[in-house]
Amino acid sequence: MVNQRRARTGTAKAARRAHILEQARQLLSTARYPALTLTDIAARVGLTKAALFAYFSSKEALFLELYELLLGHWLDTLEKHLQLGGTHTPRSLATLVTSVCEEHPDLLRLIPLLAGLLEHNISVDRAAQHKRWLAERLQTVTPLLEQRLPGLPVGGGLRLLTYTQALIAGLQPMSEPAPAVREAFATHGLDLMHVDLSTALQDSLEALYQGLSAPQAPTDA
C-alpha cells in the first residue's frame, strides 16, 4: 500500500533517500538484479513509481548510488586495517582483502554489474560525478597500499584495486550460478566445478599481488 507522506524538508528527503537505498539493498540480497524493478522498490518503501523518480532518475542511477555507498564502507574498512601499520606479504594482503570482502556481500553482488549495467542509462554529468567521487575516495587508500605492500610501485595501489575489482566481477557470478547450473552441479557429480568465492578470491588475489609487487626486470636500451 502506498501511504508515505511527501518528504518536505532536506532532512526528511535525505532520510527517505537512505530508506530507499536500504530497501533496494535488502531486495538485492534475495533477488537477482535483472528481476528487480523500480515498481518493486517503490512498493517496498510505500511510494508510487512516479514518486520514486523524484529521488532517482532510473534503476541504474539508484543502484549506482547504492554501489557508491557500499564501496565507501568497504574502503573505510580496508583503510582502517591498513592504518594499523606494518607491512604485508602478497598472501597476507590477499587474506585481508578477502576477509573485508566477506564482510560486504552486498557490494560483491553489485561489482559485476558496474561496467555492464550500472554505468548505463545515466547522464554524462552523473557519470562524471561518479568518477570524480571515486578518484577522490581512492586518494587515501592507494598510497597506504603502496606503503604496506613492499615492491608495489608508486601508482601501483590504483592498479591493485582496479584488478581486484575485475577479479571479483568475474568470480562472484560464478559462485552464485543459475538454479539449473547449481542443480546440475549437485546431481551430476560436478561439485568440484562450483566456485567457492572466498577460496577462489584468496588464491587469485595472492597471485595478482605477487605479480604486481615483483621486481621488474630491466628492459634493454
Protein Blocks (a to p, Z undefined) as FASTA:
>chain_A
ZZbdcdfbfklmmmmmmmmmmmmmmmmmmccfklpcfklmmmmnopafklmmmmpgbfkl
mmmmmmmmmmmmmmmmmmmmmmngpjddfklmmmmmmmmmmmmmmlmmmmmmmmmmmmgo
iafklmmmmmmmmmmmmmmmmmmmmmmmghiaghklmmmmmmmmmmmmmmmmmmmccfkl
mmmmmmnopmmmpccfklmmmmmmmmmmmmmmpccddddZZ
